[in-house]
Amino acid sequence: MSNPNEMSLHLSQIDNRRIALERRLDDGYGRIELALAEGRDVAQWEAFWIDLLHQYEALCNERLAQAA
């Protein structure tokens, strides 16, 4: 980033996306647990949840790298 304002904006965008993914992960986990309790097949939901988790991890890693 060429200036502090751009860096701050970029970090804010990462944080906003990270927060949105965190909410989706929390919601998805709850839905998966409920569906499991009902005896439903959740294999596709779990695969999607894991993909969201990888996106979340990547954003966290990017945030750490940018802040360093």
Phi, psi and omega in degrees: 000143186272337178214162183300326179295319178295319179297316180298317178297315180298315179297321178296319179295319177298314180299318179297317179293320179297316179297318179297318179294322178299317178297318179295321177297315179299313180297314181298320179299315179298318180293321178296314179300317179297314180296321177298318179297332179273359178080018182274155176282123184241015185304315181290322177297318180295320178298317178295319179299318179295322176298317176299320179298318178296320176297318179298314179299319179297318178295319178298317178296318178297318180298316178297318180295319181290326183282341183286000000 
